[in-house]
Amino acid sequence: MKTKRLFFISFLLPVVLFSTGFAQDTTEVGLPEGAIARLGKGGINLMRFSPDGTRLAVGTDVGVWLYDVPNGKETALFTEHTAQVNALAFSKDGKMLASSGYTNPVIQLWDLDTLSKLSSFTLAARHDSVTVVAFSDDSTTLVSLDTLGDIIYWGVNTSSKVSDAKNIGSYEVAALSENGSILAIGDKDGEKIHVWETAEGRKRVTFRGHVNFFKEGPDADEKEADIRALAFTPDGKMLASGSEDKTVQLWNTQNGAKIATFKGHEGWVTTVALTADGGTVASGDTDRVIKIWDVDTEREHAMLIGHKNTINALTFAPEGASPYSGCLASGSADGTIRFWDPKTGRELATFTTGHTEWVKAVAFSKDGATLTSAGHNGNVDVWSLMTRRELITFTATAGHSDLVEFAVFSPDSRFFATQGYSGPIAFDAYGWGVRYSFKGGSSVQLWNVGANGELRGTSPQIADTTEALNFSPDSKMLATRGPKNIQAWHMETGIELFHINTGNPFPRQLMFSSDSALLAAYGPHGIPRVWDTGTRSEFPTFTTERAKSLAFSPDGTTLALGHRNSITLWNVAKTGMQERKMIHSNIRPFNHVLLFSPDGKILLDAYWSGRSSLQLWAVDTGRSLGVLSGHTEPIETLVFSPDEKTLASGSQDGTVLLWDWNSIAVNIKDTQDSR
């Protein structure tokens, strides 16, 4: 029989050390109970300069970061009522900052002299969260819009509601003028932009003009395109809109006229910004490009290239005494914030890094000295666990994919495999998840994560139709799942070890037992299946209940299956699988990640059900042992350190939390002993 090999094409990848600019990570601020560090700062949602330009506030998926612009230092991370932050506003005098956002019914007011909380406003129970906020000119009133479409005025000094809510209906994206008097919303169906006067709750004007064309020529079909970005000039007289039709429109909010249409983007326009005088428009897209437009000539003035993923946020610094007076700040899904000179198009600084979107995979090094994490776009970060700082950052999938669907590290963190797609990727303006439109097929990449960033290209035998990847516990095998087969490759020799014809397409997960003797997956419609990797024989069907996740115990004797509202534990025997216990979790989770504790006595169940939770279950009794909370979006991966003292959880919020497992286990034991 002909032997198949996994041939590697090896060459050196230049390691890109992103400038940490002036930034220093604040890894221990606002941590949940049981956590000892946070790696990463959360994906960027929006940015605002203070009125004097000396501070930059960044709303992320885990809170608000505040930077001193002259020296770049992080002066604060505001995380009270931890949640995604999509709404930010400075008071006119720059002494207060208001923040709120998705799944957070509380608006926080912060004193920027003392970096402490001044007060807070809590929305009514029916309100979900806030999307935009703005201070009045005299800073005595705060205007907010919530996800239900209610406009509310709040008294800053009294911390109470000033006026009743005025409902403007559902919307996809929104923007407030600087003083909160004018509101713009983009319809959920993408058809129109409505401009409202907030105090009266009166609609001023409706704009319509963004269009998607399905084919070229005189018979082209068209439909309205989704609005993805809105921004006012400070006086509210001009409004810029960016859309999936790849154009930027400029509107006069006084008379309802269209001022200009800017064309030239090749990706969806995801963010826009205007200078104070309305003479310049900046727009960023899913193609990693920022364009500067001159309003008078209606032409492109400059194109800014440097980011490696979708542009999430843009904001102009005010003219003034700041060393970056009048600059353009850009935040990207690549994790960086960059400063640009909008007149020359020159990059002034990579102001900070670490704001990565969506952690997909995590692994500890064998010696426990470093942790490696991978983002949604294949960005790989190697962290020192002593200093909790980035040692190396490089982009693994450059030129191959924009969104990594599956990412997995070998347990010893030596190898990194990804499967991803290329095409426009836009992150949800208010919430979590992405909107995408892939241009072509998937791409599989295999890497050696060495100190020199050596890249190993994949063999032609690993098809681009691969839909799941996983390494064996000893890091010697890589298993891949195609449409109707599972293959395993030896990592050192490249030889194909086995090929299993599954006969039917499979969902997403492959899992080895601790000794690599068994391989489990969930099959058509989520029905779990198990194979003996030595004989390639499949265990008889043991359940018809759909699974959403699975995990083997450390000794390989138990298989846990996560279902819609329960977890079943199965004894693994040579004669087949035998049901051992059912744990009724009484939840209806969106997704599961299961992992056994190193001693096999506790099952960790990470799920999303309106909030991100990590539930702990006693394996012997099926009783709940408590919940760990701290991530603001679904958890993607759970891994224990080699010394079994630390648990790492990676999340779609763009961070990795490190948990003191020894302390957690002791607390669990103490609680049990006291009962």
N, C-alpha and C positions, 0 to 999 in steps of 0.2 A: 504494500500500500504506500502510495506517495505521501511523504511527510510534509505537512504544511508548516511554515515558519512565519513568525511575526518579525519581519525584517525591520531594522531601525535605520533611518537615515539621520546621522548625527551631525550637528554643527552647532556652533556657539551662538547664543542669542545675547546681544548686548544687554546688560542689566540696566534698566532705567531707574535711577535713584531720584524719585521726585523730590524736589526741594521741599523740605518741611518748612520752607520759607522761614517764617518767624514763629511758627506754631509749636506749642508743646502740649502733648495730650494730657487731658485731665481725666485720668482713668478711674478715680475713686470717688468722684462727686456724684451724689444722688443715687447711690447704688441700692438695690433692693436688699432686704434681709437675706443673709447667707451668701451673697456675692462678694467677691474680693477685688474684682477689677472689671472694667469695661474696655474692650479693644475696639477702636473705631468710633466714629462720631455720629453715625446715622446719615441716611441719604438726605440730600439738600432739597427742600421744597420751595423756599423763597429767601431773599436777602433784602435788608434795608440798611442804608447808611443813616447815622444820626444827622440832625440838621447842620452841625458844624463839620461833618465828614470825618470826625476823629474815631468813630466807633462803627463797627459793622456787626449787625445782628443777623444771625443765620438760623432760620427755622428748619429743623430737621425732623426725622422720624422718631427721635428720642427726647427732644427738648429744644431749648434755645441756647446757642453758643454766642457769646459776646466777645468780639476781638477788638483790641486797641489797634487802630490802623497805623499810627506812626511806627510802632515797634512790632506789631503782629502778634503780641502775646494774648493768650486766652485769659480774659479776666474773670469769666464766669460761665457756668453751665447751669441754666435754670431748668430744673426737672420736676418741680412740684406738680402733682397731678400728671405724672409722666404719661405722655401720649404724643402722637404726631402733632407737630406745630405747623399750621398752614396760614396762620394769621399773625401779623406783626405790625406794630405802629409805634413810632417815637412821638412824644409830645413836642410841641413847637420849640420849647426851651431846652429840649434834649435831656430833661431830668427824669422822665418816666418812659417806660417801655411797656406796652400791652402785648400779651401773647395768648393764643388759644389755638384750637385745631381739632382734627378728626378724633372722634370717640372721646372728646374732652368737653363736657358741658360747663366748664369753668373758664372764665377770662381772668388772667392774672395781671396785676399791675405791679411793676418792679421799680424800686427807687435806685437809680443808676449811680447816685453818690455813695450809697452804702451797700449796693448790690444785694438788697434784701427786698422781701415782698412787702408792698404797701397795703394792698387789699385785693379782693377778688369779687367777681360777679358770677353768680351761679344761675344758669338758665333753668327754666321750668323743666319738669320731668319729661314732658313730651318732646323737648328739643334734644337733638342728637349732639350736635357740635357746631362750632363757629368756623366760618371760612374766610371772612375778612373783617378787619377792624380799622377804625381811624379816629383820631382825636379832633375835636372842634378847634377852631383857631385860638380860642382862649384856654384850651386844655381843661375846661371844666366838664366837658361832656365827651363820652365815648360812644361811637356808633358801631353796631355789629350786625352782621348778617349770618343767620344759621343755615344749616342744611335743609331745613324745612321751608326756607324762603321768607322768614320773618325778620324785619328790620326793627332793631330795638335801640333806644337811646338810654344811656346810663349816666348817672351823676357820679363824677369822679370823686368828689369830696364826701358824698353821702353813701357811696357804694350801693346804690339802689336804682331801680328802674325809674326813668323819668317819663317815658311815654309808652303807650301800649304798642304791641307788635303790629307791624303792617306787612301783610303777606304779599309777596310778589310772584309766588309760584315756584315751580321746579326749575333747575338750571344745571348747567354742566361746569361753567367756570364763571368767576365774578371778580370785579375790581371796584374799589372805592376811590374817589378823589381824595387828595391829601387831607382835606378838612371834613370828609365824610358826608358832604352835602349831595354828591352825585354818585350814583351806583350804576354799574354796567353789568349785565349778565348775558351769557351765551346760552341759548336754549339747549335742553337735553337732546332734542332731535337735530340740532345743528343748523336749523333753518334761519334763525334771527338773532340779532343782538338788541337788547332792550336797554334803554337808558332811563333811570328813575331819579326823581328828586326825593331824597330820603325823608326829609322832614314832613312833607305833605303826603308821601306815599303815592305820588302822582307820576305816571309814565310821561316822560318828556318826548322821546323819539324812538323809533325802531329802525335799525339798519339791517339790510339784507344784501349779500353780494359775494360771499365765499361760495365757490362752486367746484365740485369734483367732476372731471370728465372721464367717462369710461372708455372712449375710443376717439381717435383723431378724425379730422375731416368734417365736411359739412353736415354729416348725419350723426355727429357726436351726441351721445346721450349724456345727460348731466343730472346731478343731484346736489343738494346742499351739503357742504362739507362741515365736519365738526370743528367748532371753534376751540382752540386749545390754549389761547393766551389773550389777555386783555390788560391794558395799562393806560392811565390818564397822564396828562401833564398836571403839574401841581394845582393849577387853577381850574381843572376839570373841563376846559373848553375844547380840548382835543383828546381823542381816544384812538389808540392803536389796537388792532386785532390781528392775531396770527392763527392760521388754520391748517388743517390737513390737506388743503388744496395747494399748499406750498407758497402762498402769497401772504403779504402783510398789507392790510388796508388801514388807511388813516382817515378819521371821520371828524367832522365839526359837530360837536354836541349841542351847539346853540341853534343852528338852522337845519341840521339833519343832512348836510351835504357831505359827499365823499370828497376828501381832499386829494388823495393819491392812492394808487395801487402799486406796490413794489413786488416785482417778480424776479426770480433768480435762484431761490432755494431749490435744492434737489431732494430735500427731506421735508417731513412735516414741520411746520413752525410750532415750537413748543413754548417759547417765552419771548416777550417783547418788553422794551423799555424806551422811555422818551426823556430827552433832556428837559430842563426846567423851562427853556424858552420855546420848546416845541420844534426847534430847527433840525434836530437829529433823532433818528429812530434806530434802535439796535434790535436785532432779532436773532434768535438761536434756533437750531433745528435738530432733527434726529440724525442728521448726517455729520454731526460733530462741528458744524460750521456756524460762525457768528458773522452777520453782515451788518455794516453801518450804512445807513441811507441818509442822503441829504434831501430834506423836505422841499427846499426851494427848486432844486433841479430835478427832483424825483428820480435820482440816479443813485446807484451803489457807490459809496465813497471808499469803502475798504472791506476786505474780507479777512477775518481773524481765524487762523488755523493753529491748533495746538492741543485742544481737548481730544480725548480718545473715545468719548461716548456722548450720548445725547446731552444737549445743553438744557439744564433744568431751570435756571434762574439767571436773570440779568438785572442790574441796577446801576444807575449813574451816581457817582459821588458828587455832592454839591461843590460848587466853586467856593474856594475859601483858603484857609491857612494849612489844611492838611497837605502832607507831602504828595498825596495822590489826588489832589484837587482836580475835579472834573473827569476822573478816570472812569472806565467801565469795569465793573466787577462781574465775573461770570462764574456760575457754579454748575458743575457737570456731574452726570452719573458716573464719571470716571473717578470721583472722589476728591477732585481738586477744585480750589477756587483760584482764579487767575485775575490779575489786574492788567488792563490794556489802556494804551493811549488812543482814544477814538479818532484823533486827528490824523495820526500817522499809521495806525494799525499795529504799532509795535507792542509786544508783550512787555510789561514792566516788571512783573514778578509772578511766580507761582506762590500765592499768598499763603495757602495752607493745603494740606492733604488729609486723608483719613475719613472723608465723608462718603465712603463707598455705599452704593445701593445694594442691598440684598445679598447677604452672605449665603453661599450655596454649599460650602463644604469646609470642614475643619479637621486638622490632624496635629497631634503632638509629635515631636521628634522622639527618637528612641531613648535619648538620654534625658528627656523632659526639660531641656533647656530652652527650646523654642516651640512656638505654635505657628502653624501655617494655615492661612485662611484663603478662600477663593470667593470672588464676587460673581455677580450675575453675568458680567462681561468677560470673565476669565482673568481679571486682575488677581494676581497672587501676592499676598503680603506675608512675609516671614517676621514674626514678632519675638523679641527677647522676653522671656517670662521673668527675668530678673529686673529689667528696667521698664518692661511693658511698653517698649518703643519699637517702631518698625526698623528692621535691619535691612531688608531688601523688599523692593516692590517692582514687579514687572508684569507686563501684559502677555498672557500666555496665548491668547487667541487672535492676536492682531492680524487683521486681514482675512480671518476665517469666519468669525461669527460675531454678531452684535449682542445676542442673548444666549447664555449658556442654559440649556434645558436641564442637563444632568451634569454634575461635577462630583468627582470622588477622588480622595487621596488614598494611597496605600496606608495601612496602619502605621508603618514606620515613617510616613511622610516623604518617602523618597520619590514616589511616582504620583502623577496627577493626570487624570483622564477627564476629558470633557466631550460633550456632544451638544452642539448648538446650531443656531440658525442666523442667517443674515437678513437684514431688513430694518425698516424704521421701528424704533422702540420708544414709546412715550409712557412715562410713569404717571399713574393716576394723580390728578391735581389734589383731590381730597379723598384719601383712603390709601389702600395698598393694592399692589398688582400692577400690571402693565397692559397697554394696548399695543398691538404689533401687527405688522403685515409683512410676512416673510417673502423675500424675493425668489428664493430657490430652495434646494434641498438642504439637509443638515450636513454638518461637518464634524468629524471625530478627530480629536487631537490627543496625543499621548506625550507627556513631558517627564523629564527627569529633573526634579527640583533640587539641583545642586547649588552650591554657593556661587558657581560661575554661571548659573542660568542656562545650563545645557538643554537644548531642545532635541527630543527624539521624535521624528515623524512616524506616523502609523503605516503599517503594511497595507497593501491593497486588499488583503483578506478581511480587514475590518471595514465593513460596508458603511457608507454614510447613512444607511437606513437603520443603523443601530439605535435602539430606543431605551437601553438601560446598560449601566456599567457598574461593576463592583470588583474590588480586590479581595483575595482570600485573606484570612487573619494573619497568615505568616508573610504576606506581601509577595508571595512567589507566583500567584496566578492572577490574571485579569479575566473576568467573565464578561461577555457581551451578549446582548439579546437582540436579534434581528426580528423581522416580521414573523418568521416561523421556525426559528432555531435559537439555540444557546451554544456559544463557543467559549472555550477557555484556553488561554495562552500562557506559556511559561515566560515570566518576565526576563529571566537571564538569557535563555537560549532562543526565545522567540518561537519555539515549537508549539503547534496546536496540540493541546493535551486531550481534549475531547470535543465532540460535536453532537449535540442532542437535537433531534428534530421534534419540535413541540407540536407541530400540526396545526396550531391555531395562533393567532396573534396574542400577545401578552400586554398587560399594563406595565408599570414602570419599575418595579423593584426586584432586585436579585439579592439574595442573602446567603452567605456561607455559614455553616456551623463552625464552632471554634477550632475543630480539627480538620476543617475543609472536606470532611467526608460526605457532607450533605450540602445540597444547594436547593434553596426554597425560592419560590416566586408565587405571585398570584396570577392566575390564568385568565381565560376569557370571562368577562363579566365579573372579575375579581375573585374567582374560585381558586383557592390556594393549591399548589402542587409542589411535591418534594421529590428530588432525585438522589440516588446514590452516585457520587462522582466517580467512584471506582468502577462500578459495573454498568453505569449509565442507565440503570433500571429505575423506573418511576414507582414510587409508593402508590398503593391503591388509593383511590379517591376516598378521603376521610371526612370531608364536609362539603356541603353545597352552599354554605353561607358566605357571602361575599366578604373579602378582606380589603382593608384600606392600608394596612401596614403589617410588618412582621419583624420578629427578632428571635434569635436563638439565645438561650441561657449560656453563660460562660462555660459550663461543662457539657454543653451540647445535648442535654437530656430533655430539654423543654423548648417548645416552640410557642411563642406568643403571637396571636393574631388579633389585630385591631379591627373592629367592625364599626358599624354606624353608631351604635350606642352601647357597645359592650366590648370586652376583651376575653378571648378564650385561651386557655393554656392547655397544651397537648404534650403528653409524654411521648418521647421519641424512642421507638423500639424497632428491632430488626424485623419484627413481624408486621409493623405498620404503626400508624399514629393512633394514640388512645387519648380521648378527651379526659382532662384532669380537673379543670375548674373553669367556671365562667365568672368574670368580674363585671358586674353591672355598673357602668360608669354614670348612667343617668344624664348623659350629654348627647348632643347631636353635632359632633365636631365636623369642621370643614376638612381638616386633614389630621393625620396622626404621624408621630415619630415615636417609635418604641425603642427602649434600650434597657437591658438588665444592669443592675449594679454589679460591681466586680465580684461580690460574693454570691450573686444570684438570688439574694433574699428580697430584693426590692425591684419592682418594675417601674420604669419611668415612662410616662405617657405624655408627650407634648402635643397639645392640640389647640385649635382655634375654634372658639364658639362665641364670637362677639368680642373676645379678648384672648390674649395669648396666655396660656397656663401650662405649667409642668406639674402634672399630678403624680404622686408617689403612691404605689400600691404594695401591700405585703403579699408576697408570692404564696406563702403558706395559707393565709386566711382570706385573701382577696379584699382585705379591709383597707380603706383609705388611710394613708399616713401623713397627708398634708399636701399643700400646693405651694410651688415656688412661682412667683410672678415677678416680672421685670422687663421682659421684652414687650414692645408695643405693636408688633406684627407677628405673623406665624413663625414658629421655630422650624428651621429646615434640617438641622443636624444636631446630634448629641454625641459627645465623645469623652471618655475618661482618660486621664493622663496615665503614663506607664506605672507610676508609683501609686495609682488609685486614690490619690488624695484630692484631685481637682477634677471637676466636671466642667466641660466647655459646651456652651450652647450657642449656635449660630442662627441668626434670624433674618427675615426679610426686612427688618428695620435697619439693616446695615451694620450691626454690631455683633461682637462675640462677648458673652458674659462668662466670667470664670467664677465658679462656685466652690466654696470650701466644703468638700464632700465629707470630710472627717467631722466637722462641726455639725453638719446637717444630720449625719448618721447618729451622732451622740444625742442631738436634740430629739430625734425620733425615739431612740432607746429610752431616754429619760421620760418622755411622754408616755410610752408604753408601760414603763415600770411604775408610774404614778397612778395608773388606772386600776 
